[in-house]
Each structure stands twice: as structure tokens, then as C-alpha cells.
Amino acid sequence: MNLLAIKVQADRLQKDLLNLAEYGQEPDGGMMRTALSDADLEARRWFKSRMKESGLHVREDAAANIIGRLDPTEGPTDAPCIAIGSHIDTVLHGGKFDGALGICGGLEAIRAIQESGLFIPCPIELFVFTDEEGGHFAGTFGSRAIFKMLVDNEIHRSKGSGLPSIAQDLKRMGKDINSFDDVVRSPSEFRAFLELHIEQGPVLESIGVPIGIVEGIVASERYIIKVKGRAGHAGTTPMHLRDDALVKAARIITSLNNTIISIGSDFVGTMGQVVVKPGAFNIIPGSVNIFLEIRSFREVIITLGREAVQGVIRSFDNVHVEPVVSKGCVASDLAIMDMAELSCRERGIRFHRMGSAAGHDARTFAQQGVPTGMIFIPCKEGRSHCPEESINWDDAAVGAQILADTVLRIGSETK
């Protein structure tokens, strides 16, 4: 099989990425396309039309995952598929390419395979997963729903008072939240899963390499730390008689940060959101929710860090910890990594093997035993989850090219 016959069209990929960025774009160039928002729904409709124009059979399941399928040129259509996927939703005030590169690059890879005239040996499916970023609750919702990995009652929980749950937004779309029968898939249905993504860090740009071959994905855990105080009048309650939840939360945040730092460079923790109630100038805060995430590439360090964090929290009165989600470390499939490397070598493209310190839908598939691989391209200055997120267009095309090559290499391997 002459894989050099596969040629992605860089201009077509660039146009798709720029068109997608029109949905939810802010004046400063950032993105407000949170999962199942109006902007997200508009973007999804546009992308489904692009999938259909490319000859894919498109459906949307009860979890709002979008699946585009290309059947093999010959042979059984019920054979295990090679899945490609990422997400279309963004974080608040996020960037244009996180997730978007994966779905647009995945579509371009499929188009290039079709146009090459090469034999397509097995089904190929392109997934747009729902709420990867955790806009509603825990993140990677769509991919976890596929394998029945959702937390109990998760679809009815939200990040704060007045914010919709995923169940409410799915019902708004006309989905039946009482039956996910068309969502659940068996790992045996997947021959492999691949995801193309921006690195979201500075490594590839710093060494001048266009392709990262991901060896594994970091473990992460999320918690809501609920701090209780006593609300009261801001003018009539003396300072020494107050039980100010925000003051207590500030001490907890400082203690947690110091503890996280003490564990070492293999461990990171972020308190990225604080919700204060009632939240007014003239009311003493009665409660505070602190949203904490911890990450490490090593399970033993995650365990150590979790215990240290819990020790800090136990040292304060009237503080409760609610676990949100736990996602373990996963390793990429060695054979898939080797195939991606071979594609790079044959095309004369420099590559670097590396870990992913960010979580992705790919982790969900790897946790289920599906052979999984990820391909990274650089992002400028390593910046992501912000309006300044940017890429080199040539790198995007190279990433889609290696993705397409790797898909056919996997398909041509004898099971």
C-alpha cells in the first residue's frame, strides 16, 4: 500500500478551522462555545453538514455525540472500526483549536483517504464528543457515556446554582435522557482510537518539532471543597464574632497550594473556580465552594497527593469534600505509536515522543482496553485555553497527514 498517495489539502483544513471559529467567537478572538450552548449547537449543525458533504453517514446519539461513519471499500461493514475523535466545545473564553483541530483534522484525514483511491480495509468513524471540557460537571461526558463510565446521577448535577445540568440541556435538544441504549458501545466494536490535538504546552515549539507522538495521558481527579460559615449583616456583626466562609476558604487555598508544591514536580493542583454565597457586598459569606483538580503521570503520586490534600481539609472545621471524577493514567498503544513514527520517517517529518499532561477523550478509550494513540502538533508559545491559542497552518496539515497514514496502517494490519 503506497501511503504517499494520501495527500491532505492544507487549504481545505484551514478553511474548515476558520469557519468553525466563527461560532462563538468573541471580539478579542477568544471562544465562548461551551457545551450545548447556542453557539455550540450552531457549530455542531455546521460540522454535521461538512461530514455529510464528505460522504459520511451521520447520526447523533442520546448523549449528543455526533458520529460520522465511512464503510470499507470491500468486505464486512460490521467489522470493528477505527475511530477518530475529539470535541467541538470550548472552555470559557477559550481558544480556536483545542478540540477543533481534532475533528477538522480527522475529517480532512478521512477525505484524503477517500481521494487517494486506496483500499479502505475497515469502517472508519469520526466522533464529536459531548462536553469534553466539563462545562456542566465532570468533563469527557460523551466518551464516558459510550462506555457507561458516568458518575451516579451525574447528568442531573451542575457546577453551580442556576447553571443547567447536562440532562436539562439534552432535554432541550429533544433527547431521551432515560434511555442511553443507542449511546453504549462495546470496546470490541473498536479496532483502535486516534485523536489529533494541539499540545497545549511549549515542548514541541521549543525543540522545533512538528509532531508529538503521545506515550500516555496524565491521571487527574476533581473535587468540590464545600466550606461552611455563617452569613450575617456586614455592618452590624463585629469582626471577632464572625464565621466568614471566604476568609476560611482563603486559608484553605493557601494551605492546599503550599502542600501541593511540597509534593514535588510530578504533581500539580489547580483551584480554578471559587463560588461565594450569597455573594454580595453587604453580606458576610455563608458558604464557599472551591473547585480543585490534581494531576500526575504517576498513580503513586496521585495517591500521595490525594491523601495530603485530604489531610489539609480535615484540619478545618465545617469543611466537606465532594469527589467529582477520577481519571487514571493510561498508556498509548505501542504498535500505534510505532506506526505513527514510521509514517513520520517515511515522509521525512521530525517527531518527538512525549506524555500528555492534559486530559482527553482518548483516555476513556484506553481505559476500556481499546488500542489508543494521540498525535500532537505545537501551539504557539505553548498557550491554550485562552484567546491567544494559535497554531501554524503547515503543522495542522502535517498532523492530519500523519493521522491519515496511521489510520490506514492500522487498518491494513492483520488482526
Secondary structure, 3 states (H helix, E strand, C coil): CCHHHCCCCHHHHHHHHHHHCCCCECCCCCECCCCCCHHHHHHHHHHHHHHHHCCCEEEECCCCCEEEEECCCCCCCCCCEEEEEEECCCCCCECCCCCHHHHHHHHHHHHHHHHHCCCCCCCEEEEEECCCCCCCCCCCHHHHHHCCCCCCCHHHCCCCCCCCCHHHHHHHCCCCCCCCCCCCCCHHHEEEEEEEEECCCCHHHHHCCCEEEEEEECEEEEEEEEEECCCEECCCCCHHHCCCHHHHHHHHHHHHHHHHHHHCCCCEEEEEEEEEECCCCCEECCEEEEEEEEEECCHHHHHHHHHHHHHHHHCCCCEEEEEEEEECCEECCHHHHHHHHHHHHHHCCCEEEEEECCCCHHHHHHHCCCCEEEEEECCHHHCCCCCCCCCCHHHHHHHHHHHHHHHHHHHHCCC
